[in-house]
């Protein structure tokens, strides 16, 4: 998890996931990777909820007889996961503000300060 | 008129101020329904990379609506 975005210090990340479709699309992506790259199997795990600085958000694992195909499949999977899965990332900044990543015209929410 | 169940996610939910809404609509497509929602909910705006799902299947903005459909409006995704 990166700790800066456009000069603003990120305190934590929040991931919102729509699981039914995330799993369905995720499985479809893995099947595509198996077809395209001839790998044995692949697995992807994505966190949801609050993540602290340094936490791992997503892991992709690939089983293959050949390392070349494995790495290409892993690249394909992470690229597709980022583009297609119903998952949204909200950055919470140290100044108390928060912003949904990738949403140009979305109003950034000014969260109530807890402290 | 059809009765459909709309669900907003992430930034759309915050912009609309509501997560779930049952609407009676004459919108013919998911896209038309979203346009209608932007008129109904002042804070909700168009996002070029927004996506839509109907009854837990990824759909297109031109996809037609049926009575009882659950229409999910996704703002631009940002996973990983």
N, CA and C atoms of all chains as a GROMACS GRO file, in nm:
protein
  585
    1UNK      N    1   0.085  -0.119   0.000
    1UNK     CA    2   0.000   0.000   0.000
    1UNK      C    3   0.089   0.124   0.000
    2UNK      N    4   0.066   0.211  -0.099
    2UNK     CA    5   0.150   0.332  -0.110
    2UNK      C    6   0.103   0.436  -0.010
    3UNK      N    7   0.196   0.516   0.038
    3UNK     CA    8   0.155   0.608   0.143
    3UNK      C    9   0.140   0.752   0.097
    4UNK      N   10   0.151   0.777  -0.033
    4UNK     CA   11   0.129   0.913  -0.082
    4UNK      C   12   0.052   0.910  -0.212
    5UNK      N   13  -0.036   1.007  -0.229
    5UNK     CA   14  -0.104   1.022  -0.357
    5UNK      C   15  -0.115   1.170  -0.386
    6UNK      N   16  -0.048   1.213  -0.492
    6UNK     CA   17  -0.049   1.354  -0.531
    6UNK      C   18  -0.010   1.445  -0.415
    7UNK      N   19   0.091   1.403  -0.342
    7UNK     CA   20   0.143   1.487  -0.236
    7UNK      C   21   0.066   1.480  -0.106
    8UNK      N   22  -0.047   1.409  -0.104
    8UNK     CA   23  -0.124   1.402   0.021
    8UNK      C   24  -0.089   1.271   0.091
    9UNK      N   25  -0.063   1.282   0.220
    9UNK     CA   26  -0.023   1.164   0.295
    9UNK      C   27  -0.144   1.076   0.323
   10UNK      N   28  -0.133   0.950   0.283
   10UNK     CA   29  -0.241   0.854   0.305
   10UNK      C   30  -0.223   0.789   0.440
   11UNK      N   31  -0.328   0.788   0.518
   11UNK     CA   32  -0.321   0.725   0.650
   11UNK      C   33  -0.362   0.579   0.642
   12UNK      N   34  -0.469   0.553   0.567
   12UNK     CA   35  -0.514   0.415   0.551
   12UNK      C   36  -0.597   0.404   0.424
   13UNK      N   37  -0.617   0.282   0.380
   13UNK     CA   38  -0.700   0.254   0.264
   13UNK      C   39  -0.824   0.177   0.307
   14UNK      N   40  -0.930   0.198   0.233
   14UNK     CA   41  -1.053   0.123   0.258
   14UNK      C   42  -1.096   0.063   0.125
   15UNK      N   43  -1.114  -0.067   0.122
   15UNK     CA   44  -1.160  -0.134  -0.001
   15UNK      C   45  -1.305  -0.177   0.016
   16UNK      N   46  -1.388  -0.140  -0.080
   16UNK     CA   47  -1.525  -0.189  -0.084
   16UNK      C   48  -1.532  -0.292  -0.196
   17UNK      N   49  -1.590  -0.406  -0.167
   17UNK     CA   50  -1.595  -0.516  -0.264
   17UNK      C   51  -1.739  -0.564  -0.277
   18UNK      N   52  -1.785  -0.581  -0.400
   18UNK     CA   53  -1.913  -0.649  -0.418
   18UNK      C   54  -1.880  -0.795  -0.447
   19UNK      N   55  -1.880  -0.875  -0.342
   19UNK     CA   56  -1.828  -1.012  -0.350
   19UNK      C   57  -1.891  -1.104  -0.454
   20UNK      N   58  -2.025  -1.108  -0.466
   20UNK     CA   59  -2.081  -1.204  -0.563
   20UNK      C   60  -2.022  -1.187  -0.703
   21UNK      N   61  -2.012  -1.062  -0.747
   21UNK     CA   62  -1.960  -1.039  -0.881
   21UNK      C   63  -1.808  -1.039  -0.886
   22UNK      N   64  -1.745  -1.002  -0.778
   22UNK     CA   65  -1.599  -1.004  -0.775
   22UNK      C   66  -1.550  -1.148  -0.791
   23UNK      N   67  -1.616  -1.240  -0.721
   23UNK     CA   68  -1.578  -1.381  -0.730
   23UNK      C   69  -1.610  -1.436  -0.869
   24UNK      N   70  -1.727  -1.401  -0.921
   24UNK     CA   71  -1.767  -1.451  -1.052
   24UNK      C   72  -1.672  -1.402  -1.162
   25UNK      N   73  -1.645  -1.273  -1.162
   25UNK     CA   74  -1.554  -1.217  -1.262
   25UNK      C   75  -1.412  -1.268  -1.241
   26UNK      N   76  -1.373  -1.279  -1.114
   26UNK     CA   77  -1.239  -1.328  -1.082
   26UNK      C   78  -1.219  -1.470  -1.135
   27UNK      N   79  -1.318  -1.554  -1.117
   27UNK     CA   80  -1.309  -1.690  -1.169
   27UNK      C   81  -1.302  -1.690  -1.321
   28UNK      N   82  -1.379  -1.603  -1.384
   28UNK     CA   83  -1.376  -1.592  -1.530
   28UNK      C   84  -1.237  -1.551  -1.578
   29UNK      N   85  -1.176  -1.457  -1.508
   29UNK     CA   86  -1.042  -1.411  -1.545
   29UNK      C   87  -0.941  -1.524  -1.533
   30UNK      N   88  -0.953  -1.602  -1.428
   30UNK     CA   89  -0.860  -1.714  -1.409
   30UNK      C   90  -0.878  -1.818  -1.520
   31UNK      N   91  -1.001  -1.845  -1.557
   31UNK     CA   92  -1.024  -1.938  -1.668
   31UNK      C   93  -0.965  -1.885  -1.798
   32UNK      N   94  -0.978  -1.755  -1.820
   32UNK     CA   95  -0.918  -1.693  -1.938
   32UNK      C   96  -0.767  -1.710  -1.935
   33UNK      N   97  -0.708  -1.691  -1.818
   33UNK     CA   98  -0.562  -1.703  -1.806
   33UNK      C   99  -0.518  -1.846  -1.834
   34UNK      N  100  -0.597  -1.941  -1.789
   34UNK     CA  101  -0.563  -2.081  -1.816
   34UNK      C  102  -0.568  -2.109  -1.966
   35UNK      N  103  -0.669  -2.055  -2.034
   35UNK     CA  104  -0.681  -2.074  -2.179
   35UNK      C  105  -0.568  -2.006  -2.254
   36UNK      N  106  -0.537  -1.883  -2.214
   36UNK     CA  107  -0.440  -1.804  -2.289
   36UNK      C  108  -0.297  -1.852  -2.269
   37UNK      N  109  -0.264  -1.892  -2.146
   37UNK     CA  110  -0.124  -1.914  -2.114
   37UNK      C  111  -0.090  -2.061  -2.083
   38UNK      N  112  -0.192  -2.146  -2.082
   38UNK     CA  113  -0.166  -2.288  -2.061
   38UNK      C  114  -0.117  -2.322  -1.922
   39UNK      N  115  -0.149  -2.237  -1.824
   39UNK     CA  116  -0.106  -2.264  -1.687
   39UNK      C  117  -0.194  -2.370  -1.624
   40UNK      N  118  -0.143  -2.429  -1.517
   40UNK     CA  119  -0.218  -2.533  -1.448
   40UNK      C  120  -0.334  -2.474  -1.370
   41UNK      N  121  -0.302  -2.376  -1.285
   41UNK     CA  122  -0.404  -2.319  -1.197
   41UNK      C  123  -0.358  -2.183  -1.150
   42UNK      N  124  -0.451  -2.103  -1.106
   42UNK     CA  125  -0.416  -1.973  -1.051
   42UNK      C  126  -0.510  -1.939  -0.938
   43UNK      N  127  -0.466  -1.850  -0.852
   43UNK     CA  128  -0.544  -1.809  -0.736
   43UNK      C  129  -0.523  -1.660  -0.717
   44UNK      N  130  -0.629  -1.591  -0.682
   44UNK     CA  131  -0.615  -1.449  -0.651
   44UNK      C  132  -0.694  -1.420  -0.525
   45UNK      N  133  -0.632  -1.349  -0.434
   45UNK     CA  134  -0.700  -1.310  -0.311
   45UNK      C  135  -0.692  -1.159  -0.298
   46UNK      N  136  -0.805  -1.096  -0.274
   46UNK     CA  137  -0.811  -0.950  -0.259
   46UNK      C  138  -0.870  -0.917  -0.124
   47UNK      N  139  -0.802  -0.829  -0.051
   47UNK     CA  140  -0.854  -0.786   0.079
   47UNK      C  141  -0.973  -0.695   0.060
   48UNK      N  142  -1.058  -0.688   0.162
   48UNK     CA  143  -1.162  -0.585   0.164
   48UNK      C  144  -1.162  -0.523   0.303
   49UNK      N  145  -1.222  -0.407   0.314
   49UNK     CA  146  -1.225  -0.337   0.443
   49UNK      C  147  -1.103  -0.248   0.459
   50UNK      N  148  -1.067  -0.224   0.582
   50UNK     CA  149  -0.959  -0.129   0.612
   50UNK      C  150  -0.822  -0.193   0.603
   51UNK      N  151  -0.731  -0.124   0.537
   51UNK     CA  152  -0.592  -0.168   0.528
   51UNK      C  153  -0.502  -0.060   0.585
   52UNK      N  154  -0.402  -0.102   0.660
   52UNK     CA  155  -0.304  -0.008   0.714
   52UNK      C  156  -0.188   0.005   0.616
   53UNK      N  157  -0.110   0.109   0.635
   53UNK     CA  158   0.010   0.130   0.554
   53UNK      C  159   0.096   0.005   0.558
   54UNK      N  160   0.141  -0.041   0.442
   54UNK     CA  161   0.227  -0.157   0.436
   54UNK      C  162   0.153  -0.288   0.420
   55UNK      N  163   0.021  -0.286   0.437
   55UNK     CA  164  -0.056  -0.408   0.420
   55UNK      C  165  -0.059  -0.448   0.272
   56UNK      N  166  -0.069  -0.576   0.249
   56UNK     CA  167  -0.081  -0.627   0.112
   56UNK      C  168  -0.229  -0.630   0.075
   57UNK      N  169  -0.262  -0.571  -0.041
   57UNK     CA  170  -0.402  -0.562  -0.082
   57UNK      C  171  -0.447  -0.683  -0.165
   58UNK      N  172  -0.356  -0.733  -0.248
   58UNK     CA  173  -0.394  -0.842  -0.338
   58UNK      C  174  -0.275  -0.932  -0.363
   59UNK      N  175  -0.304  -1.061  -0.377
   59UNK     CA  176  -0.201  -1.162  -0.404
   59UNK      C  177  -0.248  -1.245  -0.522
   60UNK      N  178  -0.157  -1.271  -0.616
   60UNK     CA  179  -0.186  -1.361  -0.728
   60UNK      C  180  -0.085  -1.474  -0.726
   61UNK      N  181  -0.132  -1.597  -0.733
   61UNK     CA  182  -0.043  -1.713  -0.738
   61UNK      C  183  -0.074  -1.795  -0.861
   62UNK      N  184   0.029  -1.843  -0.927
   62UNK     CA  185   0.009  -1.921  -1.049
   62UNK      C  186   0.091  -2.048  -1.043
   63UNK      N  187   0.028  -2.160  -1.078
   63UNK     CA  188   0.099  -2.288  -1.087
   63UNK      C  189   0.115  -2.322  -1.234
   64UNK      N  190   0.240  -2.347  -1.274
   64UNK     CA  191   0.265  -2.373  -1.416
   64UNK      C  192   0.391  -2.455  -1.431
   65UNK      N  193   0.398  -2.531  -1.539
   65UNK     CA  194   0.520  -2.608  -1.567
   65UNK      C  195   0.631  -2.514  -1.614
   66UNK      N  196   0.592  -2.398  -1.666
   66UNK     CA  197   0.693  -2.307  -1.722
   66UNK      C  198   0.682  -2.169  -1.660
   67UNK      N  199   0.796  -2.116  -1.615
   67UNK     CA  200   0.791  -1.988  -1.542
   67UNK      C  201   0.749  -1.872  -1.631
   68UNK      N  202   0.785  -1.878  -1.759
   68UNK     CA  203   0.750  -1.769  -1.850
   68UNK      C  204   0.598  -1.749  -1.854
   69UNK      N  205   0.528  -1.862  -1.876
   69UNK     CA  206   0.381  -1.856  -1.883
   69UNK      C  207   0.323  -1.812  -1.749
   70UNK      N  208   0.385  -1.859  -1.642
   70UNK     CA  209   0.336  -1.826  -1.508
   70UNK      C  210   0.337  -1.675  -1.485
   71UNK      N  211   0.449  -1.611  -1.518
   71UNK     CA  212   0.460  -1.467  -1.495
   71UNK      C  213   0.368  -1.390  -1.587
   72UNK      N  214   0.355  -1.434  -1.708
   72UNK     CA  215   0.265  -1.364  -1.801
   72UNK      C  216   0.120  -1.380  -1.757
   73UNK      N  217   0.086  -1.498  -1.709
   73UNK     CA  218  -0.050  -1.520  -1.660
   73UNK      C  219  -0.078  -1.433  -1.538
   74UNK      N  220   0.019  -1.425  -1.448
   74UNK     CA  221   0.002  -1.344  -1.328
   74UNK      C  222  -0.019  -1.198  -1.365
   75UNK      N  223   0.058  -1.151  -1.462
   75UNK     CA  224   0.044  -1.013  -1.509
   75UNK      C  225  -0.095  -0.990  -1.568
   76UNK      N  226  -0.138  -1.085  -1.649
   76UNK     CA  227  -0.272  -1.075  -1.709
   76UNK      C  228  -0.378  -1.069  -1.601
   77UNK      N  229  -0.368  -1.157  -1.502
   77UNK     CA  230  -0.469  -1.165  -1.397
   77UNK      C  231  -0.477  -1.036  -1.320
   78UNK      N  232  -0.363  -0.981  -1.277
   78UNK     CA  233  -0.368  -0.859  -1.198
   78UNK      C  234  -0.420  -0.742  -1.282
   79UNK      N  235  -0.381  -0.736  -1.407
   79UNK     CA  236  -0.430  -0.629  -1.495
   79UNK      C  237  -0.582  -0.636  -1.510
   80UNK      N  238  -0.633  -0.756  -1.533
   80UNK     CA  239  -0.778  -0.772  -1.553
   80UNK      C  240  -0.855  -0.749  -1.424
   81UNK      N  241  -0.800  -0.798  -1.314
   81UNK     CA  242  -0.865  -0.779  -1.184
   81UNK      C  243  -0.882  -0.629  -1.156
   82UNK      N  244  -0.777  -0.553  -1.185
   82UNK     CA  245  -0.782  -0.409  -1.158
   82UNK      C  246  -0.884  -0.339  -1.247
   83UNK      N  247  -0.909  -0.391  -1.366
   83UNK     CA  248  -0.999  -0.323  -1.460
   83UNK      C  249  -1.143  -0.368  -1.451
   84UNK      N  250  -1.167  -0.490  -1.406
   84UNK     CA  251  -1.300  -0.549  -1.423
   84UNK      C  252  -1.376  -0.580  -1.295
   85UNK      N  253  -1.303  -0.595  -1.185
   85UNK     CA  254  -1.374  -0.640  -1.065
   85UNK      C  255  -1.442  -0.524  -0.992
   86UNK      N  256  -1.562  -0.550  -0.940
   86UNK     CA  257  -1.632  -0.446  -0.865
   86UNK      C  258  -1.569  -0.428  -0.727
   87UNK      N  259  -1.458  -0.357  -0.729
   87UNK     CA  260  -1.382  -0.326  -0.608
   87UNK      C  261  -1.345  -0.179  -0.615
   88UNK      N  262  -1.362  -0.108  -0.505
   88UNK     CA  263  -1.336   0.035  -0.501
   88UNK      C  264  -1.247   0.067  -0.384
   89UNK      N  265  -1.155   0.161  -0.408
   89UNK     CA  266  -1.055   0.197  -0.309
   89UNK      C  267  -1.078   0.340  -0.263
   90UNK      N  268  -1.083   0.358  -0.133
   90UNK     CA  269  -1.098   0.492  -0.078
   90UNK      C  270  -0.974   0.524   0.004
   91UNK      N  271  -0.909   0.634  -0.031
   91UNK     CA  272  -0.792   0.676   0.044
   91UNK      C  273  -0.836   0.770   0.156
   92UNK      N  274  -0.789   0.741   0.274
   92UNK     CA  275  -0.814   0.829   0.389
   92UNK      C  276  -0.683   0.901   0.419
   93UNK      N  277  -0.685   1.033   0.413
   93UNK     CA  278  -0.563   1.111   0.430
   93UNK      C  279  -0.543   1.151   0.576
   94UNK      N  280  -0.420   1.186   0.606
   94UNK     CA  281  -0.388   1.220   0.745
   94UNK      C  282  -0.459   1.348   0.789
   95UNK      N  283  -0.502   1.429   0.690
   95UNK     CA  284  -0.572   1.552   0.728
   95UNK      C  285  -0.721   1.528   0.754
   96UNK      N  286  -0.764   1.402   0.748
   96UNK     CA  287  -0.903   1.370   0.778
   96UNK      C  288  -0.993   1.360   0.656
   97UNK      N  289  -0.943   1.406   0.542
   97UNK     CA  290  -1.021   1.400   0.419
   97UNK      C  291  -1.012   1.258   0.360
   98UNK      N  292  -1.102   1.227   0.267
   98UNK     CA  293  -1.102   1.095   0.204
   98UNK      C  294  -1.147   1.111   0.060
   99UNK      N  295  -1.102   1.020  -0.026
   99UNK     CA  296  -1.132   1.033  -0.168
   99UNK      C  297  -1.137   0.896  -0.233
  100UNK      N  298  -1.241   0.871  -0.311
  100UNK     CA  299  -1.250   0.748  -0.388
  100UNK      C  300  -1.158   0.759  -0.508
  101UNK      N  301  -1.066   0.665  -0.520
  101UNK     CA  302  -0.967   0.667  -0.627
  101UNK      C  303  -1.036   0.644  -0.762
  102UNK      N  304  -0.990   0.711  -0.867
  102UNK     CA  305  -1.037   0.693  -1.005
  102UNK      C  306  -1.169   0.760  -1.037
  103UNK      N  307  -1.228   0.825  -0.941
  103UNK     CA  308  -1.360   0.882  -0.964
  103UNK      C  309  -1.344   1.032  -0.984
  104UNK      N  310  -1.347   1.077  -1.111
  104UNK     CA  311  -1.312   1.215  -1.142
  104UNK      C  312  -1.407   1.315  -1.082
  105UNK      N  313  -1.538   1.289  -1.103
  105UNK     CA  314  -1.634   1.391  -1.064
  105UNK      C  315  -1.703   1.359  -0.933
  106UNK      N  316  -1.654   1.252  -0.870
  106UNK     CA  317  -1.718   1.215  -0.744
  106UNK      C  318  -1.682   1.317  -0.638
  107UNK      N  319  -1.779   1.357  -0.563
  107UNK     CA  320  -1.753   1.451  -0.454
  107UNK      C  321  -1.664   1.381  -0.354
  108UNK      N  322  -1.554   1.444  -0.314
  108UNK     CA  323  -1.473   1.380  -0.211
  108UNK      C  324  -1.543   1.404  -0.079
  109UNK      N  325  -1.554   1.299  -0.002
  109UNK     CA  326  -1.628   1.311   0.124
  109UNK      C  327  -1.538   1.369   0.229
  110UNK      N  328  -1.593   1.460   0.304
  110UNK     CA  329  -1.517   1.515   0.416
  110UNK      C  330  -1.562   1.441   0.540
  111UNK      N  331  -1.482   1.344   0.577
  111UNK     CA  332  -1.525   1.256   0.686
  111UNK      C  333  -1.522   1.329   0.818
  112UNK      N  334  -1.614   1.288   0.903
  112UNK     CA  335  -1.615   1.346   1.038
  112UNK      C  336  -1.486   1.305   1.108
  113UNK      N  337  -1.424   1.398   1.176
  113UNK     CA  338  -1.302   1.366   1.246
  113UNK      C  339  -1.335   1.287   1.371
  114UNK      N  340  -1.267   1.176   1.387
  114UNK     CA  341  -1.292   1.093   1.504
  114UNK      C  342  -1.223   1.153   1.626
  115UNK      N  343  -1.114   1.222   1.604
  115UNK     CA  344  -1.037   1.276   1.718
  115UNK      C  345  -1.007   1.422   1.696
  116UNK      N  346  -4.464   0.068  -1.734
  116UNK     CA  347  -4.374   0.099  -1.620
  116UNK      C  348  -4.326  -0.032  -1.558
  117UNK      N  349  -4.202  -0.032  -1.515
  117UNK     CA  350  -4.145  -0.150  -1.451
  117UNK      C  351  -4.102  -0.112  -1.310
  118UNK      N  352  -4.103  -0.212  -1.223
  118UNK     CA  353  -4.045  -0.189  -1.091
  118UNK      C  354  -3.908  -0.253  -1.090
  119UNK      N  355  -3.805  -0.173  -1.064
  119UNK     CA  356  -3.669  -0.227  -1.056
  119UNK      C  357  -3.606  -0.183  -0.926
  120UNK      N  358  -3.506  -0.260  -0.886
  120UNK     CA  359  -3.438  -0.234  -0.760
  120UNK      C  360  -3.297  -0.186  -0.792
  121UNK      N  361  -3.269  -0.063  -0.753
  121UNK     CA  362  -3.141  -0.002  -0.786
  121UNK      C  363  -3.050  -0.011  -0.665
  122UNK      N  364  -2.923  -0.042  -0.691
  122UNK     CA  365  -2.825  -0.041  -0.582
  122UNK      C  366  -2.704   0.039  -0.625
  123UNK      N  367  -2.664   0.131  -0.540
  123UNK     CA  368  -2.547   0.216  -0.566
  123UNK      C  369  -2.429   0.169  -0.483
  124UNK      N  370  -2.310   0.179  -0.541
  124UNK     CA  371  -2.190   0.136  -0.471
  124UNK      C  372  -2.094   0.252  -0.454
  125UNK      N  373  -2.013   0.243  -0.351
  125UNK     CA  374  -1.898   0.331  -0.328
  125UNK      C  375  -1.935   0.479  -0.349
  126UNK      N  376  -1.861   0.546  -0.437
  126UNK     CA  377  -1.880   0.690  -0.456
  126UNK      C  378  -2.021   0.724  -0.504
  127UNK      N  379  -2.083   0.636  -0.580
  127UNK     CA  380  -2.221   0.660  -0.625
  127UNK      C  381  -2.316   0.660  -0.507
  128UNK      N  382  -2.295   0.567  -0.415
  128UNK     CA  383  -2.379   0.560  -0.296
  128UNK      C  384  -2.367   0.688  -0.214
  129UNK      N  385  -2.244   0.736  -0.200
  129UNK     CA  386  -2.224   0.860  -0.123
  129UNK      C  387  -2.283   0.980  -0.197
  130UNK      N  388  -2.268   0.982  -0.329
  130UNK     CA  389  -2.319   1.095  -0.406
  130UNK      C  390  -2.471   1.098  -0.405
  131UNK      N  391  -2.532   0.981  -0.418
  131UNK     CA  392  -2.679   0.974  -0.420
  131UNK      C  393  -2.736   0.990  -0.280
  132UNK      N  394  -2.659   0.949  -0.181
  132UNK     CA  395  -2.707   0.956  -0.043
  132UNK      C  396  -2.794   0.838  -0.004
  133UNK      N  397  -2.794   0.736  -0.090
  133UNK     CA  398  -2.877   0.619  -0.064
  133UNK      C  399  -2.810   0.498  -0.124
  134UNK      N  400  -2.830   0.379  -0.061
  134UNK     CA  401  -2.770   0.259  -0.118
  134UNK      C  402  -2.869   0.183  -0.206
  135UNK      N  403  -2.990   0.167  -0.155
  135UNK     CA  404  -3.092   0.087  -0.224
  135UNK      C  405  -3.214   0.171  -0.252
  136UNK      N  406  -3.271   0.152  -0.368
  136UNK     CA  407  -3.390   0.228  -0.404
  136UNK      C  408  -3.475   0.145  -0.499
  137UNK      N  409  -3.603   0.131  -0.465
  137UNK     CA  410  -3.695   0.067  -0.559
  137UNK      C  411  -3.762   0.176  -0.640
  138UNK      N  412  -3.756   0.164  -0.770
  138UNK     CA  413  -3.811   0.269  -0.855
  138UNK      C  414  -3.911   0.212  -0.954
  139UNK      N  415  -4.008   0.294  -0.988
  139UNK     CA  416  -4.100   0.261  -1.095
  139UNK      C  417  -4.060   0.347  -1.214
  140UNK      N  418  -4.024   0.281  -1.322
  140UNK     CA  419  -3.961   0.354  -1.431
  140UNK      C  420  -4.012   0.308  -1.566
  141UNK      N  421  -4.005   0.400  -1.662
  141UNK     CA  422  -4.032   0.362  -1.800
  141UNK      C  423  -3.901   0.358  -1.879
  142UNK      N  424  -3.790   0.365  -1.809
  142UNK     CA  425  -3.659   0.358  -1.876
  142UNK      C  426  -3.648   0.224  -1.949
  143UNK      N  427  -3.601   0.231  -2.072
  143UNK     CA  428  -3.591   0.110  -2.153
  143UNK      C  429  -3.459   0.036  -2.133
  144UNK      N  430  -3.357   0.109  -2.088
  144UNK     CA  431  -3.225   0.049  -2.075
  144UNK      C  432  -3.161   0.091  -1.944
  145UNK      N  433  -3.053   0.023  -1.912
  145UNK     CA  434  -2.978   0.056  -1.790
  145UNK      C  435  -2.927   0.200  -1.797
  146UNK      N  436  -2.883   0.240  -1.916
  146UNK     CA  437  -2.833   0.376  -1.934
  146UNK      C  438  -2.939   0.481  -1.910
  147UNK      N  439  -3.058   0.455  -1.964
  147UNK     CA  440  -3.169   0.548  -1.943
  147UNK      C  441  -3.205   0.556  -1.796
  148UNK      N  442  -3.201   0.441  -1.730
  148UNK     CA  443  -3.232   0.439  -1.587
  148UNK      C  444  -3.130   0.521  -1.510
  149UNK      N  445  -3.003   0.509  -1.546
  149UNK     CA  446  -2.901   0.588  -1.475
  149UNK      C  447  -2.923   0.737  -1.498
  150UNK      N  448  -2.957   0.774  -1.620
  150UNK     CA  449  -2.988   0.916  -1.647
  150UNK      C  450  -3.100   0.964  -1.555
  151UNK      N  451  -3.202   0.879  -1.543
  151UNK     CA  452  -3.315   0.913  -1.456
  151UNK      C  453  -3.267   0.929  -1.311
  152UNK      N  454  -3.175   0.844  -1.269
  152UNK     CA  455  -3.125   0.853  -1.133
  152UNK      C  456  -3.045   0.981  -1.110
  153UNK      N  457  -2.975   1.027  -1.214
  153UNK     CA  458  -2.899   1.152  -1.196
  153UNK      C  459  -2.993   1.271  -1.182
  154UNK      N  460  -3.113   1.256  -1.235
  154UNK     CA  461  -3.211   1.364  -1.218
  154UNK      C  462  -3.276   1.355  -1.080
  155UNK      N  463  -3.295   1.232  -1.035
  155UNK     CA  464  -3.360   1.211  -0.905
  155UNK      C  465  -3.267   1.245  -0.789
  156UNK      N  466  -3.140   1.211  -0.803
  156UNK     CA  467  -3.043   1.235  -0.696
  156UNK      C  468  -2.943   1.340  -0.742
  157UNK      N  469  -2.955   1.456  -0.683
  157UNK     CA  470  -2.879   1.572  -0.730
  157UNK      C  471  -2.729   1.550  -0.731
  158UNK      N  472  -2.677   1.482  -0.632
  158UNK     CA  473  -2.532   1.467  -0.621
  158UNK      C  474  -2.474   1.366  -0.718
  159UNK      N  475  -2.558   1.285  -0.778
  159UNK     CA  476  -2.512   1.176  -0.864
  159UNK      C  477  -2.482   1.230  -1.003
  160UNK      N  478  -2.363   1.198  -1.054
  160UNK     CA  479  -2.326   1.246  -1.186
  160UNK      C  480  -2.272   1.133  -1.272
  161UNK      N  481  -2.258   1.162  -1.399
  161UNK     CA  482  -2.205   1.061  -1.491
  161UNK      C  483  -2.055   1.046  -1.474
  162UNK      N  484  -2.008   0.924  -1.484
  162UNK     CA  485  -1.866   0.894  -1.484
  162UNK      C  486  -1.839   0.811  -1.608
  163UNK      N  487  -1.746   0.854  -1.693
  163UNK     CA  488  -1.723   0.783  -1.820
  163UNK      C  489  -1.692   0.633  -1.802
  164UNK      N  490  -1.622   0.599  -1.695
  164UNK     CA  491  -1.581   0.459  -1.678
  164UNK      C  492  -1.673   0.380  -1.587
  165UNK      N  493  -1.791   0.433  -1.560
  165UNK     CA  494  -1.885   0.361  -1.474
  165UNK      C  495  -1.931   0.232  -1.541
  166UNK      N  496  -1.969   0.133  -1.461
  166UNK     CA  497  -2.016   0.004  -1.512
  166UNK      C  498  -2.152  -0.028  -1.453
  167UNK      N  499  -2.220  -0.123  -1.516
  167UNK     CA  500  -2.352  -0.161  -1.468
  167UNK      C  501  -2.366  -0.313  -1.469
  168UNK      N  502  -2.434  -0.367  -1.370
  168UNK     CA  503  -2.464  -0.509  -1.366
  168UNK      C  504  -2.615  -0.523  -1.343
  169UNK      N  505  -2.673  -0.627  -1.400
  169UNK     CA  506  -2.815  -0.653  -1.380
  169UNK      C  507  -2.830  -0.797  -1.332
  170UNK      N  508  -2.894  -0.814  -1.218
  170UNK     CA  509  -2.915  -0.947  -1.160
  170UNK      C  510  -2.784  -1.024  -1.149
  171UNK      N  511  -2.683  -0.956  -1.097
  171UNK     CA  512  -2.552  -1.017  -1.073
  171UNK      C  513  -2.479  -1.066  -1.197
  172UNK      N  514  -2.509  -1.003  -1.312
  172UNK     CA  515  -2.431  -1.028  -1.433
  172UNK      C  516  -2.382  -0.894  -1.485
  173UNK      N  517  -2.255  -0.884  -1.520
  173UNK     CA  518  -2.208  -0.760  -1.580
  173UNK      C  519  -2.289  -0.736  -1.708
  174UNK      N  520  -2.333  -0.612  -1.728
  174UNK     CA  521  -2.420  -0.582  -1.842
  174UNK      C  522  -2.368  -0.460  -1.916
  175UNK      N  523  -2.442  -0.420  -2.017
  175UNK     CA  524  -2.406  -0.300  -2.090
  175UNK      C  525  -2.508  -0.192  -2.063
  176UNK      N  526  -2.473  -0.069  -2.096
  176UNK     CA  527  -2.565   0.042  -2.072
  176UNK      C  528  -2.687   0.033  -2.162
  177UNK      N  529  -2.676  -0.039  -2.273
  177UNK     CA  530  -2.789  -0.055  -2.364
  177UNK      C  531  -2.880  -0.172  -2.328
  178UNK      N  532  -2.840  -0.250  -2.229
  178UNK     CA  533  -2.919  -0.368  -2.192
  178UNK      C  534  -3.058  -0.327  -2.145
  179UNK      N  535  -3.159  -0.399  -2.192
  179UNK     CA  536  -3.296  -0.367  -2.156
  179UNK      C  537  -3.328  -0.408  -2.013
  180UNK      N  538  -3.431  -0.345  -1.960
  180UNK     CA  539  -3.472  -0.372  -1.823
  180UNK      C  540  -3.602  -0.451  -1.819
  181UNK      N  541  -3.614  -0.540  -1.721
  181UNK     CA  542  -3.737  -0.615  -1.702
  181UNK      C  543  -3.789  -0.588  -1.562
  182UNK      N  544  -3.917  -0.606  -1.547
  182UNK     CA  545  -3.981  -0.590  -1.418
  182UNK      C  546  -3.912  -0.680  -1.316
  183UNK      N  547  -3.875  -0.622  -1.202
  183UNK     CA  548  -3.813  -0.702  -1.097
  183UNK      C  549  -3.662  -0.708  -1.103
  184UNK      N  550  -3.602  -0.650  -1.205
  184UNK     CA  551  -3.456  -0.653  -1.217
  184UNK      C  552  -3.389  -0.581  -1.101
  185UNK      N  553  -3.272  -0.632  -1.064
  185UNK     CA  554  -3.186  -0.563  -0.969
  185UNK      C  555  -3.071  -0.502  -1.049
  186UNK      N  556  -3.064  -0.370  -1.049
  186UNK     CA  557  -2.966  -0.300  -1.132
  186UNK      C  558  -2.860  -0.240  -1.040
  187UNK      N  559  -2.737  -0.278  -1.066
  187UNK     CA  560  -2.626  -0.234  -0.981
  187UNK      C  561  -2.544  -0.131  -1.056
  188UNK      N  562  -2.530  -0.014  -1.000
  188UNK     CA  563  -2.451   0.092  -1.064
  188UNK      C  564  -2.315   0.102  -0.996
  189UNK      N  565  -2.210   0.076  -1.075
  189UNK     CA  566  -2.074   0.076  -1.024
  189UNK      C  567  -2.000   0.200  -1.072
  190UNK      N  568  -1.946   0.281  -0.981
  190UNK     CA  569  -1.856   0.387  -1.026
  190UNK      C  570  -1.727   0.323  -1.079
  191UNK      N  571  -1.638   0.403  -1.139
  191UNK     CA  572  -1.514   0.346  -1.194
  191UNK      C  573  -1.444   0.260  -1.089
  192UNK      N  574  -1.407   0.140  -1.128
  192UNK     CA  575  -1.348   0.047  -1.031
  192UNK      C  576  -1.203   0.085  -1.002
  193UNK      N  577  -1.159   0.045  -0.886
  193UNK     CA  578  -1.021   0.075  -0.844
  193UNK      C  579  -0.975  -0.031  -0.746
  194UNK      N  580  -0.954  -0.150  -0.797
  194UNK     CA  581  -0.905  -0.258  -0.712
  194UNK      C  582  -0.754  -0.272  -0.727
  195UNK      N  583  -0.698  -0.359  -0.646
  195UNK     CA  584  -0.554  -0.388  -0.656
  195UNK      C  585  -0.467  -0.287  -0.586
   0.00000   0.00000   0.00000
